[in-house]
Amino acid sequence: MNILLVGAGLSGAVIGRELAEAGHRVTVVDARGHVGGNCHTERDGDTGVMVHVYGPHIFHTDDAEVWGYVNRFEQFRPYANRVKTTARGAVYSLPVNLHTINQFFGKTLHPAEARTFIEALADHSITDPQSFEDQALRFVGRDLYEAFFKGYTEKQWGCAPRDLPASILKRLPLRFNYDDTYFAHRFQGMPEGGYTAMIARMLDHPGIDVHLHSRFDPDRAGAYDRVFHSGALDGWFGFRLGRLGYRTLDFERFTDTGDYQGCAVMNYGDPDVPWTRITEHKHFAPWEAHEGTVCYREYSRAADADDSPYYPIRLVAETALLADYVALAEATEGVTFVGRLGTYRYLDMDVTIREALDTARQFLDCAATGQAMPAFARRPL
Ligand SMILES: Cc1cc2nc3c(=O)[nH]c(=O)nc-3n(C[C@H](O)[C@H](O)[C@H](O)COP(=O)(O)OP(=O)(O)OC[C@H]3O[C@@H](n4cnc5c(N)ncnc54)[C@H](O)[C@@H]3O)c2cc1C
């Protein structure tokens, strides 16, 4: 079959590769001038440092098949993310762990003591936390909440934590030991040559044609047997029902010599510091040596029509609009919506790859059994 993949990010590259290996003819188009989507990495012209152009990306997964898959296309170096935060004139490690607790409260608690101590600070009057704020107060109490979560969250989401769902905080762990690694997954690492090299290798197959600087117009979908769209769901329909809300990021690049901040990611929790974090890219490749260093100061704001969409907002209004777009998509033939923009969800890279592999398999099964491929392999609601 003649298949079109809109988007040369991980979703497009993995689905394209799987279908090309199954013998289909695959065309991949991307509006940007590079493959890799938002995982794109490139060498900085001034310093030679490998830069994560759309923000820091650390690979982590418990999915052995996904880990095997990425290692097929690029050598991964061991890399565990360790995040620091500057708050109230001191530097702490995140996620909140025993070191953070002892440092913040000036104590020398052991794990069981710390658990009891934090339990005593927690707000037990909150029995069914609905908002991010309730959830934080219920779990860590007011002091830790205000130092580490409140200001950062207000800057990141542009709204009060009491207006965000509790589910956002459920993802942030609280540790009663000195483990300061950010992710708890079995497999973690960094692609030695960068994500773009890995994704370019996925797309390097005789059955795949890649066209960059090519924005796809859905009116041309009829030229293909099937389209997989990893661009914006509302964009496919010309935003005719309105725009799904996103946060976007602005990066203020600056360079220095040597080591600017001593770690890859430094968060800023205080509300009077306008940026959310500073990323120093050379620390993502500790096996390389560079005299210069390049950093991104990161600011978060609501995305306008011309901005790159980063994080789907998914509050009540957006979810209602999403339901309307899902209904439109399910009434549309010939296209399957995939990936972070096509399904309007935040997806880590490993989840993106897992879903892309499953989507390709589902398509091959449907083709073999004469069944119709649905508009979503994973329904976004
Ligand atoms: C700031 C940030 C940090 C992140 N950090 C991590 C991390 O540390 N670890 C992790 O696992 N995950 C991380 N992620 C998630 C990761 O970026 C995604 O999992 C991944 O990018 C999803 O790939 P995708 O192919 O679905 O989407 P994308 O990478 O967005 O690719 C979609 C592509 O489609 C193209 N496109 C869109 N519309 C059209 C059109 N009409 N015509 C042609 N082309 C089009 C776009 O140009 C884009 O290249 C992070 C995400 C963000 C926003």
The ligand as an SDF file (V2000), in Angstrom:
LIG
                    3D

 53 58  0  0  0  0  0  0  0  0999 V2000
    9.8720   20.1780   26.7030 C   0  0  0  0  0  0  0  0  0  0  0  0
    9.7030   18.7190   26.5300 C   0  0  0  0  0  0  0  0  0  0  0  0
   10.5920   17.8550   27.1420 C   0  0  0  0  0  0  0  0  0  0  0  0
   10.4480   16.4880   26.9830 C   0  0  0  0  0  0  0  0  0  0  0  0
   11.3260   15.6740   27.6250 N   0  0  0  0  0  0  0  0  0  0  0  0
   11.1870   14.3490   27.5290 C   0  0  0  0  0  0  0  0  0  0  0  0
   12.0590   13.4860   28.2310 C   0  0  0  0  0  0  0  0  0  0  0  0
   12.9580   13.9220   28.9570 O   0  0  0  0  0  0  0  0  0  0  0  0
   11.8830   12.1440   28.1080 N   0  0  0  0  0  0  0  0  0  0  0  0
   10.8780   11.6090   27.3310 C   0  0  0  0  0  0  0  0  0  0  0  0
   10.7630   10.3810   27.2470 O   0  0  0  0  0  0  0  0  0  0  0  0
   10.0450   12.4090   26.6250 N   0  0  0  0  0  0  0  0  0  0  0  0
   10.1670   13.7520   26.7050 C   0  0  0  0  0  0  0  0  0  0  0  0
    9.3210   14.5790   26.0010 N   0  0  0  0  0  0  0  0  0  0  0  0
    8.3070   13.9780   25.1030 C   0  0  0  0  0  0  0  0  0  0  0  0
    8.8120   13.8080   23.6360 C   0  0  0  0  0  0  0  0  0  0  0  0
    9.1380   15.0840   23.1090 O   0  0  0  0  0  0  0  0  0  0  0  0
    7.6960   13.1360   22.8090 C   0  0  0  0  0  0  0  0  0  0  0  0
    7.4870   11.8350   23.3080 O   0  0  0  0  0  0  0  0  0  0  0  0
    7.9840   13.0170   21.3230 C   0  0  0  0  0  0  0  0  0  0  0  0
    8.4420   14.2050   20.7590 O   0  0  0  0  0  0  0  0  0  0  0  0
    6.7040   12.6100   20.5880 C   0  0  0  0  0  0  0  0  0  0  0  0
    6.9890   12.3530   19.2290 O   0  0  0  0  0  0  0  0  0  0  0  0
    5.8840   12.5860   18.1110 P   0  0  0  0  0  0  0  0  0  0  0  0
    6.4520   12.0490   16.8470 O   0  0  0  0  0  0  0  0  0  0  0  0
    4.5630   12.0490   18.5530 O   0  0  0  0  0  0  0  0  0  0  0  0
    5.6820   14.1610   18.0310 O   0  0  0  0  0  0  0  0  0  0  0  0
    6.6740   15.3200   17.5380 P   0  0  0  0  0  0  0  0  0  0  0  0
    8.0460   15.0460   18.0180 O   0  0  0  0  0  0  0  0  0  0  0  0
    6.0450   16.5890   17.9110 O   0  0  0  0  0  0  0  0  0  0  0  0
    6.6740   15.1840   15.9520 O   0  0  0  0  0  0  0  0  0  0  0  0
    5.5980   15.6650   15.1660 C   0  0  0  0  0  0  0  0  0  0  0  0
    6.1720   16.2110   13.8800 C   0  0  0  0  0  0  0  0  0  0  0  0
    5.0860   16.4890   12.9780 O   0  0  0  0  0  0  0  0  0  0  0  0
    5.4100   17.6230   12.2300 C   0  0  0  0  0  0  0  0  0  0  0  0
    4.1470   18.1860   11.7040 N   0  0  0  0  0  0  0  0  0  0  0  0
    3.0740   18.6110   12.4060 C   0  0  0  0  0  0  0  0  0  0  0  0
    2.0900   19.0210   11.5920 N   0  0  0  0  0  0  0  0  0  0  0  0
    2.5450   18.8400   10.3220 C   0  0  0  0  0  0  0  0  0  0  0  0
    1.9900   19.0750    9.0180 C   0  0  0  0  0  0  0  0  0  0  0  0
    0.7270   19.5540    8.8270 N   0  0  0  0  0  0  0  0  0  0  0  0
    2.7400   18.7920    7.9270 N   0  0  0  0  0  0  0  0  0  0  0  0
    4.0130   18.3000    8.0820 C   0  0  0  0  0  0  0  0  0  0  0  0
    4.5840   18.0600    9.2890 N   0  0  0  0  0  0  0  0  0  0  0  0
    3.8600   18.3250   10.3930 C   0  0  0  0  0  0  0  0  0  0  0  0
    6.1200   18.5280   13.2170 C   0  0  0  0  0  0  0  0  0  0  0  0
    6.9530   19.4580   12.5370 O   0  0  0  0  0  0  0  0  0  0  0  0
    6.9290   17.5260   14.0400 C   0  0  0  0  0  0  0  0  0  0  0  0
    8.2420   17.3900   13.5460 O   0  0  0  0  0  0  0  0  0  0  0  0
    9.4090   15.9560   26.1820 C   0  0  0  0  0  0  0  0  0  0  0  0
    8.4970   16.8270   25.5740 C   0  0  0  0  0  0  0  0  0  0  0  0
    8.6240   18.1920   25.7690 C   0  0  0  0  0  0  0  0  0  0  0  0
    7.5870   19.0970   25.1700 C   0  0  0  0  0  0  0  0  0  0  0  0
  1  2  1  0
  2  3  1  0
  2 52  2  0
  3  4  2  0
  4  5  1  0
  4 50  1  0
  5  6  2  0
  6  7  1  0
  6 13  1  0
  7  8  2  0
  7  9  1  0
  9 10  1  0
 10 11  2  0
 10 12  1  0
 12 13  2  0
 13 14  1  0
 14 15  1  0
 14 50  1  0
 15 16  1  0
 16 17  1  0
 16 18  1  0
 18 19  1  0
 18 20  1  0
 20 21  1  0
 20 22  1  0
 22 23  1  0
 23 24  1  0
 24 25  2  0
 24 26  1  0
 24 27  1  0
 27 28  1  0
 28 29  2  0
 28 30  1  0
 28 31  1  0
 31 32  1  0
 32 33  1  0
 33 34  1  0
 33 48  1  0
 34 35  1  0
 35 36  1  0
 35 46  1  0
 36 37  1  0
 36 45  1  0
 37 38  2  0
 38 39  1  0
 39 40  1  0
 39 45  2  0
 40 41  1  0
 40 42  2  0
 42 43  1  0
 43 44  2  0
 44 45  1  0
 46 47  1  0
 46 48  1  0
 48 49  1  0
 50 51  2  0
 51 52  1  0
 52 53  1  0
M  END
$$$$
